Amino acid sequence: MAVASAAPGSIFCKQLLFSLLVLILLCDACQKIYLRVPSHLQAETLVGKVNLEECLKSPSLILSSDPAFRILEDGSIYTTRDLILSSERKSFSIFLSGSERHEQQEIKVVLSARENKAPKKRHTKDTALKRSKRRWAPIPASLMENSLGPFPQHVQQIQSDAAQNYTIFYSISGPGVDKEPFNLFYIEKDTGDIFCTRSIDREKYEQFALYGYATTADGYAPEYPLPLIIKIEDDNDNAPYFEHKMTIFTVPENCRSGTSVGQVTATDLDEPDTLHTRLKYKILQQIPDHPKHFSIHPDTGVITTTTPFLDREKCDTYQLIMEVRDMGGQPFGLFNTGTITISLEDENDNPPSFTETSYITEVEENRIDVEILRMKVQDQDLPNTPHSKAVYTILQGNENGNFKISTDPNTNEGVLCVVKPLNYEVNRQVILKVGVVNEAQFSKAANSQTPTMCTTTVTVKIIDNDEGPECHPPVKVIQSQDGLPAGQELLGYKALDPETASGEGLRYQKLGDEDHWFEINEHTGDLRTLKVLDRESKFVKNNQYNISVVAVDAVGRSCTGTLVVHLDDYNDHPPQIDKEVTICQNNEDFAVLEPVDPDGPENGPPFQFFLDNSASKNWKLEQKDGKTAILRQRQNLDYNSYSVPIQIKDRHGLVATHVLTVRVCDCSTPSECRTNDKSARDVRPNVILGRWAILAMVLGSVLLLCILFTCFCVTAKRTVKKCFPEDIAQQNLIVSNTEGPGEEVTEANIRLPMQTSNICDTSMSVGTVGGQGIKTQQSFEMVKGGYTLDPNKGGGHQTLESVKGVGQGDTSRYAYTDWQSFTQPRLGEKVYLCGQDEEHKHCEDYVRSYNYEGKGSLAGSVGCCSDRQEEEGLEFLDQLEPKFRTLAKTCVKK
């Protein structure tokens, strides 16, 4: 198949071959497909299908390296002629090309033959056609968008070489034909001329990829599908436009000239990289228009400042009317406009200033945490920002720290407060110098100088107030000798009245005196000792004893001070030492003596050690460094305790005699000391119980007592005499609503209640039925229908006790023979009466399994074995044990 053109056919064929060769050389292998097919393939047979999108999405050109196969857009592979595959594999390639990015991909297809049982043969007329081995790439055609016609407009003509010998019919498919947009192109099937039916918008369809087909009258395709690319040429029919109609940029005020403000961008839908989309930018107007502060780069759209005099306090917002035009800004180009808003960011270029040059205020003396003044400032910078928020500082006059100034976050005012009491008698007024700055650092404008801090003067007048006494200083230290006897006078604490500058009229009281060493003079505040002052007392810390004193004036106002009595050390305590030491002969044959002197260092070591003459025979002393000494044996002594007299003297000669108890032991450490008993000569360990061992012993004793107490309670409970026999529940208290027959009566399971004493006044009854195959039901008398065995109830009735002759105290159980001899006569008599009675009254009166229906039941009496007509005799339920009370209550309710 060929595309009609003005050039000779040979040149066109060479161009197609060249294009195919270039496509093959540039393709990249994407994937490899293996297909098993019959060994004999007829023409137009579907061989298989491959996924083209895995290699290249939306390919514009699909070619096969083997003309025996053609590939459709959906990846279907068809044969173009009859093929007979040998045993060897047959392979070919599918070449894909994309128009947008000029991508090429290759798919390898490998066919392996399998034998067919009934291979089909092609018709003889089909074999007469021979396919040309030539293949041409099409020359792209073009159409101008928005063409005015006339329509239909001729686009291109395709022709097949097979038309020289056969009748060929042409057809096309693809977008614009049988795909969206439909019916845009059509072809004359006889001539191969392609026509366009209407104008096309390039912004919607940049090109159309069509396929041309050549077929014979009988439907045979002697040519491969021919790819046809129809490109739409651009027309400048779209004006550029700004992406945002309203754009806002910000720039700091006082910025340097040439500072970048921002960049505007516009879009043109025409074909890129053409004159139709070459845009130029321009500022049409600036609002306000004087002076000109901004410029724009015509190609990039970057806006910059042209002057350094942007002042937010004069104008905080500028508007620029922008124009963008295509065709390189030529007058005939299409254009559009937009608005750019530029906001100036505030800088701290205006210092704050006080509204007043000086302030005067007053405050009472001794007042604290009170606000005395508010100062206002003015600032032209943006409110409620660090550029306008004020920071106040007291520069002079607050050396004593009496004042504090802060900023009110709501009003930005300076709040002056008194935080430390003022004294009218010391200063009657205070002059403060206050300065103010902003939170943010000052930014100097291009045309301004760095300003100095704005300051103001505040005069604070102090108002006199009648005050109470003052204890100054709050802590007073006096000196005293250690060991000062009772009754001695010491200078006490003195307070002053600030109004009179004297202590007249003040009374003193003692608040704190831990060991009650002193009494205080109410009028003078002097102290008098009540005890001997002892520096070594536990109440003395660092040679100091503290006393709290309160001074009160005539109207009750007071102040509190502390009097510290510093005690000078006196050598009144000789050196002290531990009275017991231990010598372990297995480790060391000596003991180290370390005396302690309660007095101060100046009355303590160095110490001198002396051994009594009586102890010099067995012991000797070695002085070391003036603080310790070594007591050593002259020879190995027996394991025992020895008394050794020793004298110790401090540096001023104060001496004390101590009798040491020295234990000589066979040990490694003194805590493992073992001594020898001279009489027994056995070594006994010195066992010391720890607190955990003692606790374990105490807990064990408590646990043992608890076990014994529990056993005693259980034993005492079992000795209590019960109201009923121990098997009372088993032989009488059964479920009362049993409607079926009871258990078989045997001699082993019949047990009658024992006769008890008058502890429990209780009557019991048992209902029985004798005879072969008849079952029995047992119940308490509280269940109606039982036969009364108590001779005291139901007068005239014969009881089992009367038949057997059992005594009142007989606790033996009844045998089955006793039951049989008692019940058989009565039951026989009842059976005889039932047979003689024509009205069968007696037949209805016999023992049955039943439910107790309560008092007033329509059933009346349920048996001849009981003459109990009313619900009585349940008093024994009040004397049951707790575990049976619930069962008894249930029986009474039912």
Order of alpha helices (4+ residues) and beta strands (2+ residues): beta-alpha-beta-beta-beta-beta-beta-beta-beta-beta-beta-alpha-beta-beta-beta-beta-beta-beta-beta-beta-beta-beta-beta-beta-beta-beta-beta-beta-beta-beta-beta-beta-beta-beta-beta-beta-beta-beta-beta-beta-beta-beta-beta-beta-beta-beta-beta-beta-beta-beta-beta-alpha-alpha-alpha-alpha-alpha
